[in-house]
């Protein structure tokens, strides 16, 4: 841990942090080291100086040195005008004053975002899209520029320090939320509290979350903007009191919620939290959604002890500041209903079919068209549908979600499975022939199930008659 290195600072920071951190850390005066930094940086880096000047750090006499100071033995420490400092300010550094916030953050999925970069997404960015053309001191064999400039900037990466004790340019600059720092800590507080003003108002603004939570596979910012929540926010942003130190929904503002309102900020019954998973009752990241405590257990997080029912109760507490109980209960029934539909009709049978098809595919991931088809069904379209329902974004639930899932399931996925079966059903390779037969049987069973029998024109007479009647009534109602 980087600690103060002067006797005065050692007393002030080390001994008094536990209670001063809770009350709002303040130094009696600016340290000589920070004063020296400021004299230079107000000329050399006026924008940084101005940003810091608007911050609470400025008002608390917390300057450059208090955040950037380092010990000579720190791997990223270097001498700068007579002082030992490091470029990177980590959660361990911030935790000297903001102990509770860092503890909460460390228990969250955000803190682990840099450690889940071994997923299929990385195969795409590092192999399918990328190459080894970006070579640096710490990556002499090269690394994919697509991963460096894409995945790593949101998830974070392991910051590697070169022989000159400076961060390697492949891994810095980086404010990824799960950045793995040279001091062993995880995360970047600046991902949300952009340096050097570290504004609470900016962290409360939806666009801050939208830096990463956007795009085809997790379009939360687009969904929010479509939703009535987002519309209300844009219409009433002047009433949101985003700069308030105390920011309790129902007390300090009620015009609209932001991402922070629902997932982090204080209510009349809950204090602010830096663990964004404590109000989420479904983890919609995998092919098949799971409860968040299961995902937490896989990462070894202490919050694996918090059941989804408790987390839902936490979120309902937020909802009830603007909505009544019956409205909130009905919303969750709608949300759970969409999750159940996606699981039973597409995710579970789709995953089973994909696994059954594996013996018939080329072994390299994404070397088969069906690899992309199934990946986009669950990773893009299925996630959009689930996230859309979770945030009351109807267009993302339907047109960008379940419609796309269904279109590609029936128009691409099923035909590609049939093509594999046809290609291998008479194979001289006994294993491939057996796999083709097994896949054919599973596909036949799937398509003959109630969820899919319409595709085979096997809709029950009763349902067909009902739909014909509804169509007739619709035409009569709107034909004039």
C-alpha positions in Angstrom: 0.0 0.0 0.0 1.3 3.5 -0.8 1.6 5.4 2.4 2.5 9.0 3.2 6.2 9.4 3.7 6.5 12.5 5.8 5.9 12.4 9.6 3.1 14.9 9.5 1.3 13.2 6.7 1.9 9.8 8.3 0.1 11.0 11.4 -2.7 12.8 9.6 -3.5 10.1 7.1 -2.7 6.8 8.8 -3.9 7.5 12.3 -7.0 9.6 11.6 -8.3 8.1 8.4 -10.9 5.7 10.0 -13.1 8.5 11.4 -12.1 11.4 9.2 -12.9 9.3 6.1 -16.4 8.8 7.3 -16.9 12.4 8.0 -15.2 13.9 5.0 -11.4 13.9 5.0 -9.8 17.4 5.5 -6.2 18.5 6.1 -5.6 21.6 8.1 -3.5 23.1 5.3 -2.1 22.2 1.9 1.1 20.2 2.2 4.4 21.7 0.9 4.7 19.0 -1.6 1.2 19.7 -3.2 1.9 23.4 -3.1 5.0 22.8 -5.2 3.1 20.6 -7.6 0.4 23.3 -8.0 2.9 26.1 -8.7 4.1 24.1 -11.8 0.9 22.5 -12.9 -1.1 25.7 -12.9 1.2 26.8 -15.7 1.9 23.4 -17.4 -1.5 21.8 -17.0 -4.0 24.6 -16.5 -7.0 22.4 -17.4 -6.1 19.9 -14.7 -5.5 22.7 -12.2 -8.9 24.2 -13.0 -10.7 20.8 -12.7 -9.0 20.2 -9.3 -10.0 23.7 -8.2 -13.7 22.8 -8.6 -13.4 19.7 -6.5 -14.0 18.9 -2.8 -10.4 17.8 -2.7 -9.4 21.4 -3.2 -11.6 22.6 -0.4 -10.2 19.9 1.9 -6.6 20.8 1.1 -6.1 17.5 -0.7 -3.7 18.1 -3.5 -1.6 16.3 -6.1 0.9 14.7 -3.7 -1.7 13.2 -1.3 -3.1 11.1 -4.2 0.1 10.5 -6.3 2.7 9.9 -3.5 4.5 6.6 -3.5 7.2 4.7 -1.7 10.5 4.0 -3.4 9.8 0.3 -3.4 6.5 0.6 -5.2 6.8 -1.0 -8.7 5.5 2.1 -10.5 7.3 4.7 -8.3 9.6 7.2 -9.9 11.4 10.4 -8.9 9.7 13.6 -10.1 11.3 17.0 -9.1 12.6 15.5 -5.8 9.5 13.6 -4.8 8.6 9.9 -5.2 5.3 9.6 -7.0 3.4 7.2 -9.3 1.3 8.0 -12.3 -1.6 5.7 -11.4 -4.0 6.5 -8.5 -5.6 3.3 -7.5 -8.6 2.3 -5.3 -6.0 1.4 -2.6 -4.9 5.0 -2.7 -8.4 6.4 -2.6 -9.2 4.0 0.2 -7.0 5.9 2.6 -9.8 8.4 2.9 -12.7 6.6 1.2 -12.5 3.3 3.0 -16.2 2.4 3.0 -16.6 3.2 -0.7 -13.6 1.1 -1.8 -14.7 -1.8 0.4 -18.1 -1.8 -1.2 -16.6 -1.5 -4.7 -14.2 -4.4 -4.1 -17.1 -6.6 -3.4 -18.8 -5.8 -6.7 -18.7 -7.3 -10.2 -17.3 -4.0 -11.4 -14.1 -4.6 -9.5 -13.7 -8.0 -11.3 -14.4 -6.7 -14.8 -10.7 -7.0 -15.8 -10.6 -10.6 -14.7 -13.5 -11.8 -16.9 -11.7 -11.0 -20.1 -11.2 -14.6 -21.0 -14.6 -14.9 -22.5 -15.6 -15.4 -26.1 -15.6 -11.7 -26.6 -11.8 -11.8 -26.2 -11.5 -14.5 -28.9 -13.2 -12.1 -31.2 -11.1 -9.0 -30.3 -7.8 -10.8 -30.0 -8.0 -13.4 -32.7 -10.9 -13.0 -35.1 -10.8 -9.2 -35.3 -7.2 -8.7 -34.2 -3.6 -9.7 -34.7 -0.3 -9.4 -32.8 0.8 -6.2 -34.6 0.8 -3.9 -31.6 4.2 -4.5 -30.0 5.5 -2.7 -26.9 8.2 -3.3 -24.3 6.0 -5.4 -22.2 4.3 -7.1 -25.1 7.3 -8.0 -27.3 5.2 -10.7 -29.1 2.5 -8.2 -29.8 -1.1 -7.8 -28.7 -4.3 -7.0 -30.5 -4.9 -3.2 -30.9 -8.7 -4.1 -31.1 -8.6 -5.4 -27.6 -6.4 -2.6 -26.2 -8.6 0.1 -27.6 -11.9 -1.7 -27.2 -12.4 -4.4 -24.5 -9.7 -3.2 -22.1 -10.9 0.4 -22.0 -14.2 -0.6 -20.4 -13.3 -3.8 -18.6 -9.8 -2.7 -17.6 -6.6 -4.6 -18.0 -3.6 -5.5 -16.0 -1.4 -2.4 -16.1 2.1 -3.5 -16.8 5.1 -1.4 -15.7 8.2 -1.2 -17.9 11.8 -1.0 -16.9 11.6 2.8 -16.7 8.9 2.4 -14.0 6.3 3.9 -16.4 3.1 2.2 -17.5 3.4 0.3 -20.7 1.5 2.1 -23.5 -0.6 -1.0 -24.3 -2.1 -0.8 -20.8 -2.1 2.9 -20.1 -4.0 5.2 -20.4 -6.8 3.0 -19.0 -9.7 3.8 -16.7 -11.4 0.5 -17.1 -13.7 -0.3 -14.2 -11.9 -3.5 -13.4 -8.4 -2.4 -14.1 -5.8 -4.5 -12.3 -3.3 -2.1 -10.8 0.4 -2.5 -10.1 -0.2 -2.4 -6.3 -2.6 -5.4 -6.6 -5.8 -3.5 -6.2 -8.6 -3.8 -8.7 -10.6 -1.0 -10.4 -10.5 2.6 -11.3 -12.5 5.2 -9.3 -11.9 7.6 -12.2 -14.0 5.3 -14.4 -17.0 7.1 -12.9 -15.5 10.0 -11.0 -13.4 11.5 -13.8 -10.2 13.1 -12.7 -9.4 15.7 -11.5 -12.6 17.2 -10.2 -14.1 13.8 -9.2 -17.6 15.2 -9.6 -20.4 13.4 -7.8 -22.8 15.1 -10.3 -20.9 13.6 -13.2 -21.0 10.1 -11.7 -24.8 10.5 -11.2 -25.3 11.4 -14.8 -26.6 8.5 -17.0 -24.0 9.3 -19.8 -21.2 8.3 -17.4 -22.6 4.7 -17.2 -23.3 4.9 -20.9 -19.6 5.0 -21.7 -19.5 1.2 -21.3 -23.2 0.2 -21.0 -24.1 0.8 -24.6 -24.0 -1.0 -27.9 -25.4 -4.2 -29.4 -24.9 -6.5 -26.4 -25.7 -4.3 -23.4 -27.5 -1.1 -24.6 -28.6 0.1 -21.2 -28.0 3.8 -22.1 -30.1 3.5 -25.3 -32.8 1.6 -23.4 -32.8 4.3 -20.6 -33.0 7.1 -23.2 -36.0 5.4 -24.8 -37.8 4.7 -21.5 -40.0 7.1 -19.7 -37.3 7.4 -17.0 -34.8 8.7 -19.5 -37.4 11.1 -21.1 -38.3 12.5 -17.7 -34.6 13.0 -16.9 -33.9 15.0 -20.0 -37.0 17.1 -19.5 -36.3 17.8 -15.9 -32.5 17.7 -15.6 -32.6 21.2 -14.1 -34.6 19.8 -11.2 -32.3 16.9 -10.4 -30.0 18.7 -7.9 -27.2 16.6 -9.2 -24.6 18.7 -7.2 -26.2 18.1 -3.8 -24.0 16.4 -1.3 -27.1 14.7 0.1 -28.9 13.1 -2.8 -31.8 11.1 -1.6 -34.6 10.2 -4.0 -37.9 11.6 -2.7 -36.2 14.2 -0.6 -33.7 16.0 -2.8 -35.2 15.2 -6.1 -38.2 13.3 -7.6 -38.4 14.5 -11.2 -36.7 11.4 -12.6 -34.3 8.5 -11.7 -30.9 8.1 -13.2 -28.8 4.9 -13.4 -27.2 5.9 -10.0 -30.7 6.4 -8.5 -31.7 2.9 -9.0 -28.5 1.0 -8.6 -26.3 3.0 -6.2 -27.7 6.1 -4.6 -29.4 6.7 -1.2 -33.1 6.3 -0.5 -34.9 7.1 2.7 -34.2 3.6 3.8 -30.9 2.7 2.2 -27.5 4.5 2.2 -25.5 4.9 -1.0 -23.6 1.8 -2.1 -20.7 1.3 -4.5 -21.7 -2.3 -5.2 -24.1 -2.0 -8.2 -25.2 -5.6 -7.9 -27.1 -5.3 -4.6 -30.3 -4.2 -6.3 -30.2 -6.6 -9.3 -32.4 -9.7 -9.1 -31.2 -11.3 -12.5 -27.8 -11.5 -14.0 -28.6 -11.3 -17.8 -25.0 -11.7 -19.0 -24.9 -15.5 -19.7 -26.8 -17.4 -22.4 -29.3 -18.3 -19.7 -29.9 -15.7 -17.0 -28.8 -16.6 -13.5 -29.4 -15.2 -10.1 -26.8 -12.7 -9.0 -25.6 -14.6 -6.0 -24.7 -17.5 -8.2 -22.5 -15.2 -10.4 -21.0 -13.7 -7.2 -20.1 -17.1 -5.9 -18.2 -17.9 -9.2 -16.1 -14.9 -8.6 -15.7 -15.5 -4.8 -17.4 -12.3 -3.9 -18.7 -11.9 -0.3 -22.1 -10.8 -1.7 -22.8 -14.4 -2.7 -24.4 -14.5 0.7 -27.0 -11.9 -0.4 -30.0 -13.7 -2.0 -31.8 -12.3 -5.1 -35.0 -11.8 -3.1 -33.1 -9.3 -0.8 -31.7 -7.5 -3.8 -35.1 -7.2 -5.3 -36.5 -5.8 -2.1 -33.7 -3.2 -2.2 -34.7 -2.2 -5.7 -38.4 -2.1 -4.9 -37.5 0.3 -2.1 -36.2 2.6 -4.8 -39.2 2.1 -7.1 -41.7 3.0 -4.3 -40.4 6.5 -4.1 -42.3 7.2 -7.4 -44.6 4.2 -7.9 -47.0 2.3 -5.7 -46.7 -1.3 -4.7 -49.2 -2.8 -7.2 -47.4 -1.0 -10.1 -44.0 -2.2 -9.0 -45.2 -5.8 -8.4 -46.8 -5.9 -11.8 -43.6 -4.6 -13.4 -41.6 -7.4 -11.9 -44.2 -10.0 -13.1 -43.8 -8.6 -16.6 -40.0 -8.7 -16.4 -39.9 -12.3 -15.0 -42.3 -13.3 -17.7 -40.0 -12.1 -20.4 -37.0 -13.9 -18.8 -39.1 -17.1 -18.7 -40.2 -16.7 -22.3 -36.6 -16.2 -23.5 -35.3 -19.1 -21.5 -37.9 -21.7 -22.4 -38.5 -20.9 -26.0 -35.0 -19.9 -27.2 -32.1 -20.1 -24.7 -32.4 -23.5 -23.2 -33.2 -25.4 -26.5 -30.8 -23.2 -28.5 -27.9 -23.9 -26.1 -28.7 -27.7 -26.1 -28.8 -27.7 -29.9 -25.5 -25.8 -30.1 -23.8 -28.2 -27.7 -25.2 -31.2 -29.7 -23.8 -29.7 -32.9 -20.2 -29.4 -31.6 -18.9 -32.7 -33.0 -19.9 -31.6 -36.5 -18.2 -28.2 -36.4 -14.7 -27.1 -37.2 -12.9 -26.9 -33.8 -11.7 -23.3 -34.0 -14.2 -21.0 -32.2 -16.0 -18.7 -34.7 -14.7 -20.6 -37.7 -18.3 -21.8 -38.4 -21.2 -19.5 -39.5 -23.4 -21.1 -36.8 -20.9 -19.9 -34.1 -21.7 -16.3 -35.0 -25.4 -17.0 -35.4 -25.8 -18.5 -31.9 -23.5 -16.0 -30.3 -25.5 -13.0 -31.6 -28.8 -14.7 -30.7 -27.9 -14.8 -27.0 -25.1 -12.3 -26.6 -26.6 -9.5 -28.6 -30.3 -10.0 -29.2 -31.2 -12.1 -26.1 -29.4 -9.7 -23.9 -31.1 -6.7 -25.5 -34.5 -8.3 -24.9 -33.8 -9.1 -21.3 -32.2 -5.7 -20.5 -35.0 -4.0 -22.4 -37.6 -5.6 -20.2 -35.6 -4.9 -17.0 -35.6 -1.1 -17.8 -39.0 -0.7 -19.4 -37.7 -0.1 -22.9 -40.4 -1.7 -25.2 -38.6 -1.2 -28.5 -35.4 -2.9 -27.3 -37.5 -5.7 -25.7 -39.3 -6.4 -28.9 -37.9 -5.1 -32.2 -34.3 -5.0 -31.1 -34.8 -8.0 -28.9 -37.2 -10.9 -29.2 -38.0 -10.1 -32.9 -34.3 -10.4 -33.7 -33.9 -13.6 -31.6 -36.9 -15.2 -33.4 -35.9 -14.1 -36.8 -32.4 -15.5 -36.6 -33.4 -18.6 -34.7 -35.8 -19.6 -37.4 -34.3 -18.1 -40.5 -30.6 -18.8 -39.8 -30.0 -21.1 -36.8 -32.5 -23.9 -37.7 -31.4 -24.0 -41.4 -27.8 -24.1 -40.4 -28.5 -27.0 -38.0 -30.4 -28.8 -40.8 -27.4 -28.2 -43.1 -25.1 -29.8 -40.6 -27.4 -32.8 -40.2 -27.7 -33.3 -44.0 -23.9 -33.0 -44.5 -23.0 -35.6 -41.9 -26.0 -38.0 -41.7 -24.3 -40.5 -44.1 -20.7 -39.7 -43.0 -18.2 -42.6 -43.1 -17.0 -41.3 -39.7 -19.2 -43.2 -37.3 -18.9 -40.5 -34.6 -20.0 -37.8 -36.9 -22.9 -39.9 -38.2 -24.0 -40.6 -34.7 -23.7 -36.9 -33.7 -25.8 -36.0 -36.8 -28.5 -38.5 -35.8 -28.6 -37.2 -32.3 -28.8 -33.6 -33.4 -31.6 -34.5 -35.9 -33.6 -36.1 -33.1 -33.1 -33.2 -30.8 -34.0 -30.6 -33.5 -37.2 -32.6 -34.3 -38.2 -32.8 -30.7 -37.6 -29.1 -30.3 -39.5 -28.0 -33.4 -42.5 -30.3 -32.4 -42.7 -28.7 -29.0 -45.6 -26.3 -28.3 -43.2 -23.3 -28.5 -42.1 -24.1 -32.0 -44.7 -26.3 -33.7 -46.1 -23.3 -35.6 -42.9 -23.4 -37.7 -44.0 -26.9 -38.9 -47.5 -25.6 -39.5 -48.7 -27.7 -36.6 -50.5 -25.0 -34.7 -53.5 -26.5 -32.8 -56.9 -26.0 -34.5 -58.1 -24.2 -31.4 -55.3 -21.7 -31.4 -55.5 -21.3 -35.2 -59.3 -20.6 -34.9 -58.7 -18.0 -32.2 -56.0 -16.2 -34.2 -58.2 -16.2 -37.3 -61.0 -14.6 -35.2 -58.7 -12.0 -33.8 -57.4 -11.2 -37.2 -61.0 -10.8 -38.5 -61.8 -8.4 -35.6 -58.7 -6.4 -36.2 -59.5 -6.0 -39.9 -63.1 -5.0 -39.2 -61.9 -2.5 -36.6 -59.3 -0.8 -38.8 -60.5 -1.4 -42.4 -62.2 2.0 -42.7 
